[in-house]
């Protein structure tokens, strides 16, 4: 594509949010967007952060949160997760009667309370997959998200959210990621012959490939009857690495005509680790340029300012930046971003700090954190605003049926101080990269809008910014003692598939198949159950 001088190719999701601008970004045209339309972009970032957090939950909690509040503000959704985690806490350590050989799995928290033993899945809206090496993801129809005037989603779209590290098995895979693996050779296990893709972080690849067959089977079922669907892939931390690789595989399959019905693939990650060699990054980026794929890689690089000297000292000790995106060493991030050797790249017309991205699109704002002019939700709770705490308690109380005092007693009461200004240098992977592919990337990145989005974290993530993104808190997502995965670690034969329906959650255990690409339809359960309409909230706050 011929890019005029002073313009840049934009391979983020923003051209989808602002289609009148096209993929060639010019500063003059971008400023015409303004605050109201820019909400469409921020809404996608907030919503994908919600799903990146929800996928850590057991399916009973997922069902409650999705059917009662997915797509409301992040403050409400975060509080709903906290509330239902507390309601299901005892059931998270109590097993259901298990099929033979599953060692007391799944836990009762994977079932909605009061659900009949068997339910119809004919009108399910989501599929949750968990494997023996703990690759876990949620595939969700976009129609399950509560309506929002700022949403670009259509009922034909599908969202896939991958869970990040929360178990010992995940951390083992993280450790293995430092070993490079030829991605072309790895993909031959899927029947895909795409030479020259280069090396990727190995520990992330093999776990994902093992889960690929059930993932594609679930995706095939979700695609049934949809016209020109788009796929949105997201994840936090390790989930971001899986989302990046899975989005890349889908784009390669689309290019080869295997998933012809899919219109496009859009990846949004939060705090994702490095994944690619320079060769692999350039191969991935070529699909961005072709328009098969978009990428927005969100990283917390600074915390909000703090009021106390003690907290300020702690903030300096912690540096205020998420360090997970800097590991494993020797690998690079996908997409394009300013180089360390560039000075003030944002002043050159390629913004990556959220407040500077806003300004580039005609939004006057003075902070890197939340901006009232681009807040894409109806409620005005806003994270940590003491004056709005009673409002938040009232909203969550109405949704859950709990008293306001019960809601107010939930942990993680946030106090937000004013946000600081300024932007840290962009985090740059590929510390050991050199040669022709590195040089090629350095020339190309200067002609692109960064796929990298630098955001600020709240003061409650002061010691570990990786644990909070856009108001969604990930610190409570760890699986503590007694909280078993639905499939035992190391059990590579069984795959747990959960179907989220309007009346509850249905579970199906299947055997892993060596025929990875063969997808196919699942056999639907046929027992008739009286269906309840999914309630949608229409009250304005």
N, C-alpha and C positions, 0 to 999 in steps of 0.2 A: 504494500500500500504506500502510495506517495504522500508523505506528510509535509505540508507547507512549512516554511521557516516560521518559527515562533509558535507552532502547534505541536501537539503530542498525541500519540495513540493511547486511548483509554481502554484498558482491558479489565477494569473493575466492573462492578454491577451498576455503577452510576449511569452509564448510557441506557440501561434498562429502566432505571427510575426516571430519567429525563430524556426520553427518546427523541425529543425535538433537537437535541444537541448532536446526536450521532456519536460515532466512536472517535472522531477526530476532535480533540479538546483544544479550544482556543480560549484564552482568558477573557476576551471580550464577550463571547457568546455565553460562557459559563456564568457570568455575573447576572444574566437575565433570569436565572432560576428563582432566587429569592427564598425567603424563610418558609413560606407555606409549602412550596413544592419540595424543598429540601427535606422536609419531614419524611418523605417516602424513603429516602436513603437511611435516615437514622432509624426509622421503624424497622427496616430489615435487619440492621445491626442489633437492635434491642431484641427483636423476636428470635433471631438465631441464637443469641446468648441465652434466652430462656430455654430453648430446646436443648442446647448444649449442657445445661444444668439439669433439666428434667430427666434426661436419659440416664443419669446416675442413680435415679430413684428406682425402687422396686415397682413393679407394674401396678400394684394396688394404689400406691401414691401417685404414679403417673396418671392413672385413670381419673382420680379425683381432681388433680390439678388441671389436666387437659379439658375435661368436661365442664369444669367450673370457672376456669379463668385464663386459659392459654390465649395470649394476645392482649390481655389487660396489661397495665404497666408492670415493669420489672419489679417494682417495690411490692406490688400486690402478689405477683407470682412467687417471688422469693418468700414472702410471708406465708403463702399457701403451702409451699413445700415444707417450711418449718413446722407449720401446724399439723399437716397430715403425717409427716415423719414422726411427730410425737404421738399421734393417734395410733399409728401402726407399729410403734416401737416394740411392744411385746410380741406381736405376730412376726416381726422380722427375725426372731430366734425360735419360732415354733413351726416345725415342718408339717406339711400336708401329708396325708397318706400317699406314699410314693409308688410309682411303677417299679417293678423289680430292678434292682441293680443301680438305683439312683441315690442310695444312701441318705434317705431322709430329706429329699428335695421335691418340690420347691418349698420355700417358707410360705406361711399363710399371708404374708405381706404382699405376695404376688397375686393375691385374689382380692377382689373388692368384697367388703363385708356384706354378708347376706346374699351373695351371689348363688344361684342354683348350681348344682354340681356340673351340669352340662348346659351350654347355651348355644344359640344359633350364632354362626359367624357370617351369615349371608350379607349383613350390612356393616361389617367391621370397618373402622376408619383408620386403624393403625396396626402395625405389626412390630413386635419386639423380638429380636433374635439374640440368643446368648449361646456361646460355644464353650467347649472344654478348655480352650486356651484363653477364655474370657475376652474374646472380641464381642462387644455388645453394641447393638445399635437399635434405633427406633425409626421405622418408616411410617410416615404419617401423611394422610391426605390433607392438603392445604385447607379443604373445606372444614376441617375440625378446628381451625383457628377462629377465634371470635372476630366478627367483622370490625374493620377499622378503616376509616376513609382515607388513610395514608398508605394502605397496603397495596402493593403491586401484584399480590398473589391472585391466582384464579382457582376455581374449583378443580381444574385439571392438573394443577401443580402438585408435586410430591416433595416432601422434606425428609431428608435422611440425616439423623443425628447420631454420631458415634460417641460412646462413653470414653472418657480419659482414664488415667491411672487411678485405681481405687483399691487394688488388691495386690497381694504378693506376686501373683502371676504377671500382672501388668508391669510391675517394677523389674521383673526378670526380663521381660521383652524390651523394656527401656534399656537395660544394661547391654543386651545383645545388639542394640541398634548401632553400636559403634563399628560393627563389622560391615564393610561395604558388600553389596550384592548386585550383580548385573541384572538390571530390571528386565531386559529382553529375555534372558534365559529363564528368569522366574516366571514371566508371563506365558512361556511355552507350556507350563502346567495347565494353563487355561485354554490352550489351543490357539493362542494369539501369537502370530509371527510378525513381530515389529522389531527389526534389527536396529542396533545403534543407539539405544535409549540411554546407555550409560549406567553408572552405579547409583544406588540409593541405600539408605540406612536399612540394613538387613533385618534387624529384629522386628521392625514394623511390617515388613513385607510378608513374611511367611505366616504370621498369625492371621493377617488379612486374607491371604490366599486360601487358608484352610476354611475360613468362614464364607468364602465367595459363593459357593454353590447355594447355601440357604439364603444368602443375601439376594442373589439374582432371582431365585424362586419367589421370594417375597416381593421383590420389585416387579417381577412379571405380573403377579397378581394385582398389585396396586395400579399397574398401567392399564389393566383391562378396561376398555370402554372409554378411556380418556383421549381427547383430541389434542394433538400437538402439546403434550405435557412438557413442562420444564421441571428439572430436578435441582433442588437446592440441597447442598451437602454441607454439613457443619459439624463442629466438634471443638472441645476444649482440651488443651494439652496433648496427651497421646491420642485422644479422639480427633484432634486437629490434624495429626500426622496421618491417621487412617482416612480422614475425610479428603485430605490432599491426594493421597494415592488412589483412593476409590474414584474420586472425580476424574483423575487422569485416566484411569482404566476405562471409565465410561466414555470419555471423550475419544479415546483410541477405538473403542468398539463402535461408536457412532460414525467415526471416520471410515471404518471398514464396513459399515452398513449392517452391523449386528443389532443395534438398537435404533432402528430407523424411525420409530414413532416419536422418539425423544427430540424435542425442539432444541434444547440447549441445557448446559450444566453450569451451575453457579455455586462456587465454593466460598464459604465464609468461615474462617478459623479464629480461635482465641488462644493466645499463648502457645501456639504450636511450636514444637522443636524443629531443628533443622532436619532436612530429609535428603537433599539431592547433592550429587557431585555437580560440577559446572557443566558437564556434558548433559546430564539428565535435566538440569534446570533449563538449558537452552532448548532441549527437545520439548519439555513441558511448555515453555513460553511460546514456542511456535504454534501450539494449539490455541493459546490465548490470542495470538495475532490473527489466527484464522477465524476467530469468533465462535469456536466450538465450546469454549469454556471461559468463565470469568473467575477472578480471584480477588477477595478482600481479606488480607491477613492482619488481624487486629492484635496489637501488642500494648500492654500497659507499661509505659515508660516513665511515669512520674506519679507521685501520690499528691492528693490535695494538701494544701498547707495546713499546719496544725497550730493549736493555740498554746500548748504548754512546752516548756523547755525540754522536759523529759521526753515527750513524744517527738520533738524536733530532733533530739539526739538520736533516738531510735530510728527515725526516718533517715538520717544521714548514714547510720550504720548499715541500714538495709538498702541504701542507695535509691530506693523508690522505684526501681526498675525490675520488671519480671526477667529473671535470669534463665528460665526454662527455654526461651527461644534462642539462647546462645549455645545450646548443647543438642546433640553430641558434636564435639569439635571436629573440624575438618569437612563438614558438610555445609550446604547452602540452603537458603530459603527459595521457594518457587516465586515466580513473578519478577517484577522489576521494582527497584528501590534506589534512592540516591546512594552514591558511593561515599565511603568514608573520606575519600580524597576531595570530594566536592565541598565547597564552602557556601553556606546559605542557599541550598538548592531550592528551598521553598520560595525565596525571593526571585528565583529564576522562572517561576511559573509552574512548579511541580510540587504542590502541597502534599504533605502526609500527616502532619499534626491535625487532629480533628478540628481545632478552632481555626486553623489556617485553611482547611478544606472548606469549612463553612464560609469563611470570608471570600474564598475564590469563587463560590457560587452565589455571591451577593447577599450573604447573611452577616449583618453587623453583629459581632459578639466579642466579648472581652475575656472569655475563659475557655479552658480546654475541657472542662467537665460539662455538666448539663447546662443547656442554654434554654431559657424559657421560650424563646421564639421558635425553637425547633423541636420542642418536646412533643412527641407524636401520639400521645395518649390523652383521653378525655379527663382522667383524674389529674389533680395537681398535687399529688402527695409529695413527690420529690425526696430522694433518699436523705434521711437524717435530719429533715426539717422538723425541729421540735414542735413547732406550732401546728404541724400537720399530722402529728402522731395519732391524735384522736380521730382524725379523718381516716387514716389508714386502718386503725382498729375497727372503725365503723364499717368500712367496706369489707374487710376480711370477715368480720362477724356476720354480716349479711350473707356472704357467700357460704360460710361453713356452718352457720348455726351456733357457733360458740359465742359466749358472752364477750363483750368488749374487754372486760378485765382479764379473761383467759388469753385473749389475743395480745393484750398489752404485756402480759407476763412471759410471752415467748422470748427466747434469746435473740441476740443480735439487734439490740436497739441502737440505731446508728445516730451519731451526731456529726453533721457535716459542716466543716469550716469552709471559708471561701477558697476557691481554687487558685493555684499559682499560674503564672504565665510562663511562656518560654517552651522550648522543645529540646529534648536531648538528641544527640546524633542518632541517626537510624542504625539499628542493629544489623550488622553485616556478617553473613555466614561465609563459608568457604575459606577459612583461615589458611588452609594448605593448598588452595587452588592456584594454578599458574598455567601459562601456555595459551594456545590458540583459543580454546573455549572460554577461558577467563577474559581474554581480550575482546572476543566477540560480544560477550555479555556486557562489558563495560561500555562499549560503543552503543549497543542497543538500548541500554537502560536510560541513556540521556535523551532518547527520543520517545519515552513513554511516561505517562502519568504513573506514579508509584502505586503498586498493589498493596503496599504497606500502609496501615492506618495506626497512628500513634494516639493512644487515649490515656486519660488520667484515671487513677484508681481512687477509691474513697479512703478516708482516714482509717477505716476499720480493716483495711488490707495493708496497713503501714509496714508491718514486718514481713509480709509475704504477698506482694502484689499479684502473684499468680492465682491467688485464691478468690479474687473478685474481678469481674468484668461487667461494666455497665450496670452495676447494681445487683448482679446475680452472684451469690456467694457459693463457692465450691468447697470450702473447708469442711462442711458437714457431709460431704459426699463419700468419705472413706468408709469401707466396709469393716466394721470392728468385729471383734471375736464373737462367734456364734451366728453372724449374719452370712449365711452361705449363699453362694451363687446358685442359680437354678441347675447348673451342670457342674459336676465336681471338676476341680482343676486336674488337668491331665487326661480327662475322659474325652478323647478325640473322636469317639464313635457317636456320641449323642449330641443332638442339637435341640435346644429348647426354643420353641416358637410360641409366642403369646399373641393372641388376637384381641385388640381393644374394640369393644362393641358398645352400642348405646346402653346396654344393660349390665355390662360387666366385662370380665377378662376370661378368655378361654385359653387353655394350655394344650399344646400338642408336642410330644417328643418324637423326633425322627432320628434316623441314623444318617451320619455323614456319608455322602456319596462321592466316589472317585470321579464321577462324571461332572465336572465342575461347571461347565457352561450350559448344561442342558436345562436349566430353569424349570419351566413347566408349571402347570396349575396344581394347587393343592386340592384335595377332596374336601368339599365343604361339609360341615356337620348339618344334619337335616332336621334335628329335633326342633319343632316349632315352639317358640317362646313369645309371649306377648311382648311387643316392642314398645319401648317408651321413646317419645321424641326427645332428642337432645335439647335441653333448655339452653337458650342463649340470653345473656343479659343485655338489656337495652337501656337500662337506667343510665343517665348521664351524671357524672360527678363534677 
